[in-house]
Amino acid sequence: MRLRDYMPRSLFGRALLILLMPIVLAQIVTAYVFYDRHWENMVNRLAYGVAGDIALAINFIDRYEGEPARLRDLLSQIERHTDLRLSIDPHGQLPDHSDTNGLVNRTLYNNLALRLPENSFIIIDRTGEKLREVQAHSEQGLLKIEIPARRLQSATATIFIYWMVGSAAFFFVIAVVFLRNQIRPIRRLAEAAERFGKGQDASNFKPEGATEVRRAARAFLLMRERIKRQIRQRTEMLAGVSHDLRTPITRMKLQMALMHGKGIEELRQDVSEMEKMVEGYLAFARGDGDEASQKLDLVELLEGVASDARRAGERDVTLTLPASYTIEVRPQAMRRCLVNLVGNALRYGNKVHISLDETDSLLNLHVDDDGPGIPADKRSDVLRPFVRLEESRNQDTGGVGLGLSIARDVARGHGGDLILTDSPLGGLRATVRLPR
């Protein structure tokens, strides 16, 4: 596995990682330097002083000769000057086990071992009571010395650690909030571009955020307006040309209706073909129209297209669909796409099957037929406008060459595509892929 396989995918995650890594590294380095150097040295110095006080106290007690009351007074003076609590058990026995776990206990033991005879003392850890106890042999009996935690540990060290971790966490939360606010305009720009790619209008989108993000947002808005203007100009141009051609075609049909003679029937067929071509141009021009997107039950639309196809030619059109499937599309454009695909399948085959399946991000709409299919090396050609594999001029056998082009334009206008593959029925499979 490569390192980038574990990296966050989103910009927010990567920016957060860039922000988090220096903080974590700084904490690790600081903790290492503090604990391995400063903390250890500080504990050693404190333990050195405590061990010296204990050794001095044992020396005084061993050399004391006098009444027990005076001994108690001596212990009281030692406690007052050393901040240690001492007591003597004249008949006490030294336990066998000494607790040397942890840095503080181990350091204290090593410093005591430098000043006291071997096996003459032990350490008892009473951390729960915030103290440690040293028991040692003396001439007066078993000496018990309670050492407060403040003699072996500095409170400022704990405060420093809490401040270091707490301040880092606090500033990290603040940075996350600000970072999320900076990422939000980029996310909205991506959502607006995605909606526009699906043919949906993001009319409420406005540039916001940092200067660079605003610049990208304004560039997107200008690009969107240019694309819409170009689509509108193409549609108006094709519609205008097609409309202008209708007038002479209609006039020619009226004149031919009054004419008789040789060649009139062939002329009528030519005019009829021209009329079909003009209708095809208009259909192609309407493929990228300004129709608004809306929620639509795709299953209901497919059932309607299949029902119309059956009534038109009494053909075998079957469906494998869920009970319902709602998607946001341009209804008329999507219906035109499906009618073209089903009509193309019925032109060349006897059986047509329509089905749906989906992946994590795509909806696949399949139209299968049992016709002769299209060779693999010709499939990219037939998706171009006005390209026909049928080389004759007969519109009834080859069409105008716009059906698949219109279907692909509609699919791409919704952010998807049209894919041609081999059909399980033996013919051609036309798959409309739409983003979910």
Secondary structure as a PSIPRED ss2 file (coil, helix, strand):
# PSIPRED VFORMAT (PSIPRED V4.0)

   1 M C   1.000  0.000  0.000
   2 R C   1.000  0.000  0.000
   3 L H   0.000  1.000  0.000
   4 R H   0.000  1.000  0.000
   5 D H   0.000  1.000  0.000
   6 Y H   0.000  1.000  0.000
   7 M C   1.000  0.000  0.000
   8 P C   1.000  0.000  0.000
   9 R C   1.000  0.000  0.000
  10 S C   1.000  0.000  0.000
  11 L H   0.000  1.000  0.000
  12 F H   0.000  1.000  0.000
  13 G H   0.000  1.000  0.000
  14 R H   0.000  1.000  0.000
  15 A H   0.000  1.000  0.000
  16 L H   0.000  1.000  0.000
  17 L H   0.000  1.000  0.000
  18 I H   0.000  1.000  0.000
  19 L H   0.000  1.000  0.000
  20 L H   0.000  1.000  0.000
  21 M H   0.000  1.000  0.000
  22 P H   0.000  1.000  0.000
  23 I H   0.000  1.000  0.000
  24 V H   0.000  1.000  0.000
  25 L H   0.000  1.000  0.000
  26 A H   0.000  1.000  0.000
  27 Q H   0.000  1.000  0.000
  28 I H   0.000  1.000  0.000
  29 V H   0.000  1.000  0.000
  30 T H   0.000  1.000  0.000
  31 A H   0.000  1.000  0.000
  32 Y H   0.000  1.000  0.000
  33 V H   0.000  1.000  0.000
  34 F H   0.000  1.000  0.000
  35 Y H   0.000  1.000  0.000
  36 D H   0.000  1.000  0.000
  37 R H   0.000  1.000  0.000
  38 H H   0.000  1.000  0.000
  39 W H   0.000  1.000  0.000
  40 E H   0.000  1.000  0.000
  41 N H   0.000  1.000  0.000
  42 M H   0.000  1.000  0.000
  43 V H   0.000  1.000  0.000
  44 N H   0.000  1.000  0.000
  45 R H   0.000  1.000  0.000
  46 L H   0.000  1.000  0.000
  47 A H   0.000  1.000  0.000
  48 Y H   0.000  1.000  0.000
  49 G H   0.000  1.000  0.000
  50 V H   0.000  1.000  0.000
  51 A H   0.000  1.000  0.000
  52 G H   0.000  1.000  0.000
  53 D H   0.000  1.000  0.000
  54 I H   0.000  1.000  0.000
  55 A H   0.000  1.000  0.000
  56 L H   0.000  1.000  0.000
  57 A H   0.000  1.000  0.000
  58 I H   0.000  1.000  0.000
  59 N H   0.000  1.000  0.000
  60 F H   0.000  1.000  0.000
  61 I H   0.000  1.000  0.000
  62 D H   0.000  1.000  0.000
  63 R H   0.000  1.000  0.000
  64 Y C   1.000  0.000  0.000
  65 E C   1.000  0.000  0.000
  66 G C   1.000  0.000  0.000
  67 E C   1.000  0.000  0.000
  68 P H   0.000  1.000  0.000
  69 A H   0.000  1.000  0.000
  70 R H   0.000  1.000  0.000
  71 L H   0.000  1.000  0.000
  72 R H   0.000  1.000  0.000
  73 D H   0.000  1.000  0.000
  74 L H   0.000  1.000  0.000
  75 L H   0.000  1.000  0.000
  76 S H   0.000  1.000  0.000
  77 Q H   0.000  1.000  0.000
  78 I H   0.000  1.000  0.000
  79 E H   0.000  1.000  0.000
  80 R H   0.000  1.000  0.000
  81 H H   0.000  1.000  0.000
  82 T H   0.000  1.000  0.000
  83 D C   1.000  0.000  0.000
  84 L C   1.000  0.000  0.000
  85 R E   0.000  0.000  1.000
  86 L E   0.000  0.000  1.000
  87 S E   0.000  0.000  1.000
  88 I E   0.000  0.000  1.000
  89 D E   0.000  0.000  1.000
  90 P C   1.000  0.000  0.000
  91 H C   1.000  0.000  0.000
  92 G C   1.000  0.000  0.000
  93 Q C   1.000  0.000  0.000
  94 L C   1.000  0.000  0.000
  95 P C   1.000  0.000  0.000
  96 D C   1.000  0.000  0.000
  97 H C   1.000  0.000  0.000
  98 S C   1.000  0.000  0.000
  99 D C   1.000  0.000  0.000
 100 T C   1.000  0.000  0.000
 101 N C   1.000  0.000  0.000
 102 G C   1.000  0.000  0.000
 103 L H   0.000  1.000  0.000
 104 V H   0.000  1.000  0.000
 105 N H   0.000  1.000  0.000
 106 R H   0.000  1.000  0.000
 107 T H   0.000  1.000  0.000
 108 L H   0.000  1.000  0.000
 109 Y H   0.000  1.000  0.000
 110 N H   0.000  1.000  0.000
 111 N H   0.000  1.000  0.000
 112 L H   0.000  1.000  0.000
 113 A H   0.000  1.000  0.000
 114 L C   1.000  0.000  0.000
 115 R C   1.000  0.000  0.000
 116 L C   1.000  0.000  0.000
 117 P C   1.000  0.000  0.000
 118 E C   1.000  0.000  0.000
 119 N C   1.000  0.000  0.000
 120 S C   1.000  0.000  0.000
 121 F E   0.000  0.000  1.000
 122 I E   0.000  0.000  1.000
 123 I E   0.000  0.000  1.000
 124 I E   0.000  0.000  1.000
 125 D E   0.000  0.000  1.000
 126 R E   0.000  0.000  1.000
 127 T H   0.000  1.000  0.000
 128 G H   0.000  1.000  0.000
 129 E H   0.000  1.000  0.000
 130 K C   1.000  0.000  0.000
 131 L E   0.000  0.000  1.000
 132 R E   0.000  0.000  1.000
 133 E E   0.000  0.000  1.000
 134 V E   0.000  0.000  1.000
 135 Q E   0.000  0.000  1.000
 136 A E   0.000  0.000  1.000
 137 H E   0.000  0.000  1.000
 138 S E   0.000  0.000  1.000
 139 E C   1.000  0.000  0.000
 140 Q C   1.000  0.000  0.000
 141 G E   0.000  0.000  1.000
 142 L E   0.000  0.000  1.000
 143 L E   0.000  0.000  1.000
 144 K E   0.000  0.000  1.000
 145 I E   0.000  0.000  1.000
 146 E E   0.000  0.000  1.000
 147 I E   0.000  0.000  1.000
 148 P E   0.000  0.000  1.000
 149 A H   0.000  1.000  0.000
 150 R H   0.000  1.000  0.000
 151 R H   0.000  1.000  0.000
 152 L H   0.000  1.000  0.000
 153 Q C   1.000  0.000  0.000
 154 S C   1.000  0.000  0.000
 155 A H   0.000  1.000  0.000
 156 T H   0.000  1.000  0.000
 157 A H   0.000  1.000  0.000
 158 T H   0.000  1.000  0.000
 159 I H   0.000  1.000  0.000
 160 F H   0.000  1.000  0.000
 161 I H   0.000  1.000  0.000
 162 Y H   0.000  1.000  0.000
 163 W H   0.000  1.000  0.000
 164 M H   0.000  1.000  0.000
 165 V H   0.000  1.000  0.000
 166 G H   0.000  1.000  0.000
 167 S H   0.000  1.000  0.000
 168 A H   0.000  1.000  0.000
 169 A H   0.000  1.000  0.000
 170 F H   0.000  1.000  0.000
 171 F H   0.000  1.000  0.000
 172 F H   0.000  1.000  0.000
 173 V H   0.000  1.000  0.000
 174 I H   0.000  1.000  0.000
 175 A H   0.000  1.000  0.000
 176 V H   0.000  1.000  0.000
 177 V H   0.000  1.000  0.000
 178 F H   0.000  1.000  0.000
 179 L H   0.000  1.000  0.000
 180 R H   0.000  1.000  0.000
 181 N H   0.000  1.000  0.000
 182 Q H   0.000  1.000  0.000
 183 I H   0.000  1.000  0.000
 184 R H   0.000  1.000  0.000
 185 P H   0.000  1.000  0.000
 186 I H   0.000  1.000  0.000
 187 R H   0.000  1.000  0.000
 188 R H   0.000  1.000  0.000
 189 L H   0.000  1.000  0.000
 190 A H   0.000  1.000  0.000
 191 E H   0.000  1.000  0.000
 192 A H   0.000  1.000  0.000
 193 A H   0.000  1.000  0.000
 194 E H   0.000  1.000  0.000
 195 R H   0.000  1.000  0.000
 196 F H   0.000  1.000  0.000
 197 G H   0.000  1.000  0.000
 198 K C   1.000  0.000  0.000
 199 G C   1.000  0.000  0.000
 200 Q C   1.000  0.000  0.000
 201 D C   1.000  0.000  0.000
 202 A C   1.000  0.000  0.000
 203 S C   1.000  0.000  0.000
 204 N C   1.000  0.000  0.000
 205 F C   1.000  0.000  0.000
 206 K C   1.000  0.000  0.000
 207 P C   1.000  0.000  0.000
 208 E C   1.000  0.000  0.000
 209 G C   1.000  0.000  0.000
 210 A C   1.000  0.000  0.000
 211 T H   0.000  1.000  0.000
 212 E H   0.000  1.000  0.000
 213 V H   0.000  1.000  0.000
 214 R H   0.000  1.000  0.000
 215 R H   0.000  1.000  0.000
 216 A H   0.000  1.000  0.000
 217 A H   0.000  1.000  0.000
 218 R H   0.000  1.000  0.000
 219 A H   0.000  1.000  0.000
 220 F H   0.000  1.000  0.000
 221 L H   0.000  1.000  0.000
 222 L H   0.000  1.000  0.000
 223 M H   0.000  1.000  0.000
 224 R H   0.000  1.000  0.000
 225 E H   0.000  1.000  0.000
 226 R H   0.000  1.000  0.000
 227 I H   0.000  1.000  0.000
 228 K H   0.000  1.000  0.000
 229 R H   0.000  1.000  0.000
 230 Q H   0.000  1.000  0.000
 231 I H   0.000  1.000  0.000
 232 R H   0.000  1.000  0.000
 233 Q H   0.000  1.000  0.000
 234 R H   0.000  1.000  0.000
 235 T H   0.000  1.000  0.000
 236 E H   0.000  1.000  0.000
 237 M H   0.000  1.000  0.000
 238 L H   0.000  1.000  0.000
 239 A H   0.000  1.000  0.000
 240 G H   0.000  1.000  0.000
 241 V H   0.000  1.000  0.000
 242 S H   0.000  1.000  0.000
 243 H H   0.000  1.000  0.000
 244 D H   0.000  1.000  0.000
 245 L H   0.000  1.000  0.000
 246 R H   0.000  1.000  0.000
 247 T H   0.000  1.000  0.000
 248 P H   0.000  1.000  0.000
 249 I H   0.000  1.000  0.000
 250 T H   0.000  1.000  0.000
 251 R H   0.000  1.000  0.000
 252 M H   0.000  1.000  0.000
 253 K H   0.000  1.000  0.000
 254 L H   0.000  1.000  0.000
 255 Q H   0.000  1.000  0.000
 256 M H   0.000  1.000  0.000
 257 A H   0.000  1.000  0.000
 258 L C   1.000  0.000  0.000
 259 M C   1.000  0.000  0.000
 260 H C   1.000  0.000  0.000
 261 G C   1.000  0.000  0.000
 262 K C   1.000  0.000  0.000
 263 G C   1.000  0.000  0.000
 264 I H   0.000  1.000  0.000
 265 E H   0.000  1.000  0.000
 266 E H   0.000  1.000  0.000
 267 L H   0.000  1.000  0.000
 268 R H   0.000  1.000  0.000
 269 Q H   0.000  1.000  0.000
 270 D H   0.000  1.000  0.000
 271 V H   0.000  1.000  0.000
 272 S H   0.000  1.000  0.000
 273 E H   0.000  1.000  0.000
 274 M H   0.000  1.000  0.000
 275 E H   0.000  1.000  0.000
 276 K H   0.000  1.000  0.000
 277 M H   0.000  1.000  0.000
 278 V H   0.000  1.000  0.000
 279 E H   0.000  1.000  0.000
 280 G H   0.000  1.000  0.000
 281 Y H   0.000  1.000  0.000
 282 L H   0.000  1.000  0.000
 283 A H   0.000  1.000  0.000
 284 F H   0.000  1.000  0.000
 285 A H   0.000  1.000  0.000
 286 R H   0.000  1.000  0.000
 287 G C   1.000  0.000  0.000
 288 D C   1.000  0.000  0.000
 289 G C   1.000  0.000  0.000
 290 D C   1.000  0.000  0.000
 291 E C   1.000  0.000  0.000
 292 A C   1.000  0.000  0.000
 293 S C   1.000  0.000  0.000
 294 Q E   0.000  0.000  1.000
 295 K E   0.000  0.000  1.000
 296 L E   0.000  0.000  1.000
 297 D E   0.000  0.000  1.000
 298 L H   0.000  1.000  0.000
 299 V H   0.000  1.000  0.000
 300 E H   0.000  1.000  0.000
 301 L H   0.000  1.000  0.000
 302 L H   0.000  1.000  0.000
 303 E H   0.000  1.000  0.000
 304 G H   0.000  1.000  0.000
 305 V H   0.000  1.000  0.000
 306 A H   0.000  1.000  0.000
 307 S H   0.000  1.000  0.000
 308 D H   0.000  1.000  0.000
 309 A H   0.000  1.000  0.000
 310 R H   0.000  1.000  0.000
 311 R H   0.000  1.000  0.000
 312 A H   0.000  1.000  0.000
 313 G H   0.000  1.000  0.000
 314 E C   1.000  0.000  0.000
 315 R C   1.000  0.000  0.000
 316 D E   0.000  0.000  1.000
 317 V E   0.000  0.000  1.000
 318 T E   0.000  0.000  1.000
 319 L E   0.000  0.000  1.000
 320 T E   0.000  0.000  1.000
 321 L C   1.000  0.000  0.000
 322 P C   1.000  0.000  0.000
 323 A C   1.000  0.000  0.000
 324 S C   1.000  0.000  0.000
 325 Y C   1.000  0.000  0.000
 326 T E   0.000  0.000  1.000
 327 I E   0.000  0.000  1.000
 328 E E   0.000  0.000  1.000
 329 V E   0.000  0.000  1.000
 330 R C   1.000  0.000  0.000
 331 P H   0.000  1.000  0.000
 332 Q H   0.000  1.000  0.000
 333 A H   0.000  1.000  0.000
 334 M H   0.000  1.000  0.000
 335 R H   0.000  1.000  0.000
 336 R H   0.000  1.000  0.000
 337 C H   0.000  1.000  0.000
 338 L H   0.000  1.000  0.000
 339 V H   0.000  1.000  0.000
 340 N H   0.000  1.000  0.000
 341 L H   0.000  1.000  0.000
 342 V H   0.000  1.000  0.000
 343 G H   0.000  1.000  0.000
 344 N H   0.000  1.000  0.000
 345 A H   0.000  1.000  0.000
 346 L H   0.000  1.000  0.000
 347 R H   0.000  1.000  0.000
 348 Y H   0.000  1.000  0.000
 349 G C   1.000  0.000  0.000
 350 N C   1.000  0.000  0.000
 351 K E   0.000  0.000  1.000
 352 V E   0.000  0.000  1.000
 353 H E   0.000  0.000  1.000
 354 I E   0.000  0.000  1.000
 355 S E   0.000  0.000  1.000
 356 L E   0.000  0.000  1.000
 357 D E   0.000  0.000  1.000
 358 E E   0.000  0.000  1.000
 359 T C   1.000  0.000  0.000
 360 D C   1.000  0.000  0.000
 361 S C   1.000  0.000  0.000
 362 L E   0.000  0.000  1.000
 363 L E   0.000  0.000  1.000
 364 N E   0.000  0.000  1.000
 365 L E   0.000  0.000  1.000
 366 H E   0.000  0.000  1.000
 367 V E   0.000  0.000  1.000
 368 D E   0.000  0.000  1.000
 369 D E   0.000  0.000  1.000
 370 D C   1.000  0.000  0.000
 371 G C   1.000  0.000  0.000
 372 P C   1.000  0.000  0.000
 373 G C   1.000  0.000  0.000
 374 I C   1.000  0.000  0.000
 375 P C   1.000  0.000  0.000
 376 A H   0.000  1.000  0.000
 377 D H   0.000  1.000  0.000
 378 K H   0.000  1.000  0.000
 379 R H   0.000  1.000  0.000
 380 S H   0.000  1.000  0.000
 381 D H   0.000  1.000  0.000
 382 V H   0.000  1.000  0.000
 383 L C   1.000  0.000  0.000
 384 R C   1.000  0.000  0.000
 385 P C   1.000  0.000  0.000
 386 F C   1.000  0.000  0.000
 387 V C   1.000  0.000  0.000
 388 R C   1.000  0.000  0.000
 389 L C   1.000  0.000  0.000
 390 E C   1.000  0.000  0.000
 391 E C   1.000  0.000  0.000
 392 S C   1.000  0.000  0.000
 393 R C   1.000  0.000  0.000
 394 N C   1.000  0.000  0.000
 395 Q H   0.000  1.000  0.000
 396 D H   0.000  1.000  0.000
 397 T H   0.000  1.000  0.000
 398 G H   0.000  1.000  0.000
 399 G C   1.000  0.000  0.000
 400 V C   1.000  0.000  0.000
 401 G C   1.000  0.000  0.000
 402 L C   1.000  0.000  0.000
 403 G H   0.000  1.000  0.000
 404 L H   0.000  1.000  0.000
 405 S H   0.000  1.000  0.000
 406 I H   0.000  1.000  0.000
 407 A H   0.000  1.000  0.000
 408 R H   0.000  1.000  0.000
 409 D H   0.000  1.000  0.000
 410 V H   0.000  1.000  0.000
 411 A H   0.000  1.000  0.000
 412 R H   0.000  1.000  0.000
 413 G H   0.000  1.000  0.000
 414 H C   1.000  0.000  0.000
 415 G C   1.000  0.000  0.000
 416 G C   1.000  0.000  0.000
 417 D E   0.000  0.000  1.000
 418 L E   0.000  0.000  1.000
 419 I E   0.000  0.000  1.000
 420 L E   0.000  0.000  1.000
 421 T E   0.000  0.000  1.000
 422 D E   0.000  0.000  1.000
 423 S C   1.000  0.000  0.000
 424 P C   1.000  0.000  0.000
 425 L C   1.000  0.000  0.000
 426 G C   1.000  0.000  0.000
 427 G C   1.000  0.000  0.000
 428 L E   0.000  0.000  1.000
 429 R E   0.000  0.000  1.000
 430 A E   0.000  0.000  1.000
 431 T E   0.000  0.000  1.000
 432 V E   0.000  0.000  1.000
 433 R E   0.000  0.000  1.000
 434 L E   0.000  0.000  1.000
 435 P E   0.000  0.000  1.000
 436 R C   1.000  0.000  0.000
